[in-house]
C-alpha cells in the first residue's frame, strides 16, 4: 500500500513540478526572444492571425520548455516513487504528451515544430529521466 501511495504521489508531484518548470522556461524564453510586436501569445486567435510573423527562433523556448518540463517532471516522479520509477515516469511523460497533442490542435505552429516537439520532447525525455535516475542510483550505491 505504501508503495502504491508513493507511486501516485510521484505521478502527481512529477506532473506539478514539470508544469512549473515548463511555465518558468516559457516565461524566461518570452523575455529572451519576445513575440513579434502586436501579438498576444496568450490568445490563440492572435497567434493564428500573426502566424507568418513567427520565425524558427520563436519556437526554441517552447520546445526547450516542453522537453525540460517533461524531463524534470519524470525525474521528480522517479525520485518520489522509489521502487517503481518506470511506473511513475511513463505516465507523467504520457500526460505531457497528451498536453502537447492538445496544444498542437489549439495553437497554430509549423509542421516541422509539431513533429519535433511531439517526437522528441515527451516520451524520449521520460526515457532520459529513467536513465538519469538509474545512473544516480548506481553512483549512490557504488559510493557506499
C-alpha positions, 0 to 999 in steps of 0.5 A: 500500500505504501508503495502504491501511495508513493507511486501516485504521489510521484505521478502527481508531484512529477506532473506539478513540478514539470508544469512549473518548470515548463511555465518558468522556461516559457516565461524566461524564453518570452523575455529572451526572444519576445513575440513579434510586436502586436501579438498576444501569445496568450490568445490563440486567435492572435497567434493564428492571425500573426502566424507568418510573423513567427520565425524558427527562433520563436519556437526554441523556448517552447520546445526547450520548455516542453522537453525540460518540463517533461524531463524534470517532471519524470525525474521528480516522479522517479525520485518520489516513487522509489521502487517503481520509477518506470511506473511513475515516469511513463505516465507523467511523460504520457500526460505531457504528451497528451498536453502537447497533442492538445496544444498542437490542435489549439495553437497554430505552429509549423509542421516541422515544430509539431513533429519535433516537439511531439517526437522528441520532447515527451516520451524520449525525455521520460526515457532520459529521466529513467536513465538519469535516475538509474545512473544516480542510483548506481553512483549512490550505491557504488559510493557506499 
